Amino acid sequence: MGTFYYGDSGTPIGIDDRALAHVKIAITTKLRRGESFTLSWRHADDQPRGRTTIWLHPSIPVRFVFDEPEAPELNRDWLEELMRSANSTGGIQLVPEHLDTGPIPVPADQPVQIGVDVQEITGDGRPGNG
């Protein structure tokens, strides 16, 4: 379980490492652009029923702490879904990852590319900023 610290609040926000790795990309992309937005999520089953929304602004410090020392491989579809919500009036909606467990058709003459080009997702055009 990773931890997200927002501002000077001593209350950490627990988020699964894999989800935190994805939302970190969406948050840092927006903040790097100087954009303010909201981040919303449903409470975990072990918490009181409900949901939480926080307002993120570039002048408010954030910190991401991961339990796992290695970064997970990122799911391009999930990142794109988070970025779409980040650019909407509702802000980032931390939604569960949807995994396609069916076979992936790959033509025999096509190379298989694994991984995510964050520069392509963020569209900032600057190398090494992902």
Secondary structure, DSSP 8 states (H G I E B T S, - for coil): -EEEEETT-S--EEE-HHHHHHHHHHHHHHHHTT--EEEEEE--TTS-SSEEEEEE-TTS-EEEE-SSSS-----HHHHHHHHHHHTSTT-EE--------S-----TTS----S--HHHHH----TT--
